[in-house]
Amino acid sequence: MDIRGLTLEELEQLVAAAGEKRFRAEQLARWIYGRAAESFDQMLELPREFREKLKYQFKIGSAATASAARSSDGTRKLLVALADGEKIETVIIPGRDRLTLCISSQAGCAMGCAFCATARMGLRRNLDTGEILSQLFLARRELDAGEEITNYVFMGMGEPLANYPRLLKALKIMTSRWGMGISARRITVSTVGLAPGMERLLAEIPVRLAVSLHATTDELRDRIAPLNRRYPLKTLLETCKRVPLKHRDRITFEYVMLRGVNDSADDARRLVRLLGPLRAKVNLIFFNPFAGAGFEPASRAAVEDFQAILQRGNLTATIRESRGADIAAACGQLYAEQGASHADSL
Ligand code: SAH
């Protein structure tokens, strides 16, 4: 069993069961999270007998990197092989003043968005907390000298809020002082709109929230993001109004621009009306094509016109430039071929 995935509380239980003093739990947490220890032998201040017990019961870290591919723009995609052979992808994305890690929450995804490659895999399974966290430790090994991850986004494979309890535990470990000490302000959870989970999550932990909207009518959203049939626009946006946000925070609405589908001036005007009453900003995303997608990216002119309409409507709107497309590491291109080597899938 992987020890990296246990909360301080769980480590305390383990320490108590082993008849050790309570403060050993925090020491253990520091080693496995803060100092990224790879073996119990390193933990010299722990009693030798306790270390032997731990060695017998636990491993540190659950997954291994099968391979990493590097894009011409510096984006790196890691194909992570899990213990049972399932594969997930994790992406390191350099920006001007940041280095973002894009984390997967599930192997595959059950949400069925029409324009997303991961959806075509279906849901293989949830990741456990250790597997979610292992992506951070594996990614750190791929960094160049002087590089440090500054931002974390749950925008890899899967729907994070469909794996809620394990996600929450991972977020607690990431943001706690006894854990990895990452500021919640630097973590974004992106969801296709599992409304109840959005409220619950932000009440627990002040991460940033991104909502994948992509459509301004239920008719279209039902079709391209079918979770909309369960949580239609009205429900979703009312929930967005209610979620507890820190003082000046806003929800980011992601909007993949699909040619002739959702990229018209009417769509932009409807978006202004829908989001006007909310603390919102919009991130327009170029659609990243993949084989058999059945959609085309909107033209740059259409994206810029769309952005201009949003801005005239007093909505902050940015355009997300596509990164890592040459290694199929861009948004919506993550697709792990089970059983195939990474080289085969490139
Ligand atoms: N399930 C979550 C997080 C994973 S997807 C969610 O839906 O938000 C991360 C982002 O990539 C989402 O906004 C998603 O809609 C977008 N995306 C999916 N397929 C894409 C594609 N082919 N091109 C561009 N963006 C895509």
Residues whose N, C-alpha, C, O or C-beta is under 5 A from the ligand:
A	BS01	SAH	F115 C116 A117 F154 M155 G156 G158 E159 P160 S190 T191 V192 S212 E254 V256 I285 F286 F287 N288 C331 G332 Q333
